[in-house]
Amino acid sequence: SAFVALVPAAGSGSRMGGTTPKQYLDLLGKPVIWHTLRALAAVSRLQAIHVVLSAEDEWWASYDWSLFDGRLVVHRCGGATRAESVANALPHLGAAGTDWILVHDAARACLRGEQVDTLIDALRDDEVGGLLAAPVADTMKRAQADGRVCETVPRDGLWQAQTPQMFRLELLQRALAAHSAVTDEAGAVEALGLLPRLVAADATNFKITYPQDLALAAQILRAREA
Ligand code: C5P
């Protein structure tokens, strides 16, 4: 089989505050997405790494990507939502007999290449595909609009969805065409009535979302280099 990575990086990072999208914030002297791409580049089975930027992106061109020579393919077709960004890029991925797409958030910079290998090994013969995920550790509450708890949601069986999310190209295309109001690819596949498989990963593969997340990511990456 052929495997390619697709990295949606067309978000504006509004929850971060500031004007620099989070994928370009500084993490140990490099933009966040540089670390993300380095992790994917370490996975030899990924034939190519496609990056989806917004058409207005002014940041990408100011960095040096030569480390990834030949493996990166940049598409400037980002949409208004993550699902749209992914859907816009998929038609450009079919050429080289690609069967599996691994969609990975630009903002998950602490991904380890071994986790991607684990995911591929677990799913390469799967009917549906699936995603990395971590069991929920906290007790989960549902709140009303006024901030008062109305329910404790039993935590067993609850997982936090991560990425990569690995699906066959045709299935992903069909799922996102039919169900675009989703926050991840698995959601669109589930909406077709299919059951994606969860592959256990660790919590260090978190999504950089808030300003304090950068310090944590730096700590995780530095500890690995040591
Ligand atoms: O905003 P959120 O954290 O859910 O974004 C997840 C990923 O999707 C990020 O890598 C972000 O850049 C990307 N994204 C995108 N196009 C959008 C919104 C988000 O590619 N319109």
Residues whose N, C-alpha, C, O or C-beta is under 5 A from the ligand:
A	BS01	C5P	P8 A9 A10 G11 V52 G78 G79 A80 T81 R82 S85 D105 A106 A107
